[in-house]
């Protein structure tokens, strides 16, 4: 069986309830999601903030385009 490269997303453990962070990585298809990965491409996160008794969700994404193109 040949190993193939795939892009995976897995959760980073944080203590805050309002912040959810995930890593975007490249790894082999036979490895676990939280297991080893070849290279980190970026991260994605959501932040929930309370403004004037309304909940506002912001999505923050950062990707290293040079490594993604490689």
C-alpha positions, 0 to 999 in steps of 0.5 A: 500500500502506497502512502499518500499525502493528505491535508488534515485539521485537528484541534489544539487543546486550550483552556478557554471555552470561547476560543477554538483553535485547529491546526492545518497540517500535511500528513500521510493517510495511514497516520492518526489525525493527532499523530505525526505530521510532515509539515504545519501549513497554518491554523484556523480559529474561532473567537466568540465575544459578547458585545452588548448582550449579543454573541459575535463569532469571528473566524481567524485563519492563517495559511503559509501559502509558500508551503501550501504551494510547495 
